[in-house]
Each structure stands twice: as structure tokens, then as C-alpha cells.
Amino acid sequence: QVQLVESGGGLVQPGGSLTLSCAASVNIFSLYNMGWYRQAPGKQRELVAVIISTVSRNYADSVKGRFTISKDNAKNTVYLQMNSLKPDDTAVYYCATKTSIFGATYWGQGTQVTVSS
């Protein structure tokens, strides 16, 4: 069982920045992947960014060049640095992880990000 707790969401103006954090209850070095997803009202949940194993990072086309995913193994925390935010980035952001390639997916409770002037 893995527990994930997100923080860092809030209200930001277009063009602004936010950093989301996701603290895990286990040693994240052993996890298969850790990622961020988001779900806007009336839309399906979508992948934003993911770290697979220790080196591979993938991003949604809509956030490439603006968002950066990183992790701190010592703190068992993964981060999502979000720059040049747009109103379309408004959503609930969820942290998720798989313990192995065929293992279960664990989700955090989500944190709201609102981009508005």
C-alpha cells in the first residue's frame, strides 16, 4: 500500500508559476514510476508528466517546455514545476504511482490548480 499526499496547488495568474509536491509513504526509489495527471471539469483525466524508473521522463505535448517533473529520493517526494501557466492548465492535479510494471496504481487525493486573472 502506498499513500500519496499532494500539496502546492492554488490560484495563479496566467503566465505565473506553481510547484506541486507529492510526498510518498514509501521509498520512491523502488517504485516503477511516479507521475502527475490532471482532470478538468467535464474532461477525462490525462497524463501530464511521468518519471519511469530513474531516468526516463515523458510529458504531454501541451506542457512540454513549460512543466518539469523531478524527484528527491531522500525526501520520497516528486515535484511538478509549472511555468508559463495558461487558463487551460486549470484542473485538479493528481499524483500517481505504480509499484511495478504490472502492479496496482495508487493515487493521491488531488490538489486544485486554477489559472485565472
C-alpha positions in Angstrom: 0.0 0.0 0.0 1.3 3.4 -1.0 -0.1 6.7 0.3 0.5 9.9 -1.7 -0.2 13.4 -0.4 -0.1 16.3 -2.9 0.4 20.0 -2.0 1.1 23.3 -3.6 -2.0 23.9 -5.6 -3.7 27.3 -5.7 -4.8 30.3 -7.7 -2.3 31.9 -10.1 -2.5 34.4 -12.8 -1.8 33.5 -16.5 1.9 33.4 -17.1 2.7 32.6 -13.5 4.3 29.6 -11.9 3.5 26.9 -9.3 5.3 23.9 -7.9 3.3 20.9 -6.8 4.7 18.3 -4.4 3.8 14.7 -3.8 5.0 13.0 -0.7 5.0 9.2 -0.7 4.7 6.9 2.3 7.4 4.5 0.8 10.9 4.7 -0.6 10.2 6.1 -4.1 13.5 4.7 -5.4 11.9 1.3 -5.5 8.7 2.4 -7.4 8.3 1.7 -11.1 7.1 5.2 -11.9 5.7 8.3 -10.4 3.6 10.8 -12.4 1.2 13.7 -12.4 -2.2 13.6 -14.0 -4.9 16.2 -14.2 -8.6 16.4 -14.7 -10.5 19.5 -15.8 -14.3 19.8 -15.3 -16.1 17.8 -17.9 -12.9 16.2 -19.2 -11.2 12.9 -18.8 -8.1 12.5 -16.6 -5.0 12.9 -18.6 -1.3 12.3 -18.1 0.8 15.4 -17.6 4.2 14.1 -16.8 5.8 10.9 -15.6 9.2 9.6 -14.4 9.7 5.9 -15.3 12.3 4.0 -13.3 15.1 6.6 -12.6 15.9 8.3 -15.8 13.0 8.4 -18.3 10.7 11.4 -18.3 7.7 11.8 -20.5 5.4 14.9 -20.9 2.1 15.7 -22.5 2.6 17.7 -25.7 0.5 20.5 -24.1 3.0 21.1 -21.3 6.4 20.4 -23.0 8.8 23.2 -22.4 6.7 24.6 -19.6 6.5 21.9 -16.9 9.3 19.9 -15.4 8.9 16.7 -13.3 11.6 15.9 -10.8 12.0 13.8 -7.6 14.0 13.8 -4.4 14.6 10.2 -3.3 15.9 11.3 0.1 12.6 13.1 0.8 10.4 10.5 -1.0 8.9 13.4 -2.9 8.1 14.1 -6.6 7.6 17.6 -7.8 6.0 19.3 -10.8 7.3 22.7 -11.6 4.8 24.5 -13.7 5.8 27.7 -15.6 4.0 30.0 -18.1 0.7 28.7 -16.8 -2.4 29.1 -19.0 -6.1 29.1 -18.2 -6.3 25.7 -19.9 -4.0 24.3 -17.2 -6.8 24.7 -14.7 -7.6 21.3 -13.3 -7.3 19.0 -10.3 -3.8 17.6 -10.3 -3.2 14.1 -9.1 -0.1 12.3 -8.2 0.1 8.6 -9.0 2.5 5.7 -8.9 2.9 2.1 -9.8 5.0 -0.2 -7.7 5.9 -2.4 -10.6 5.1 -2.5 -14.4 2.1 -4.8 -13.8 1.3 -3.6 -10.3 -1.5 -1.6 -8.9 -1.8 2.2 -9.4 -2.0 4.3 -6.3 -3.5 7.8 -6.4 -3.3 10.9 -4.2 -6.3 12.9 -3.2 -5.6 15.7 -5.7 -4.8 19.4 -5.5 -6.7 22.2 -7.3 -4.8 24.5 -9.7 -6.7 27.5 -11.0 -5.2 29.8 -13.6 -7.2 33.0 -13.9 -6.8 36.7 -13.9 
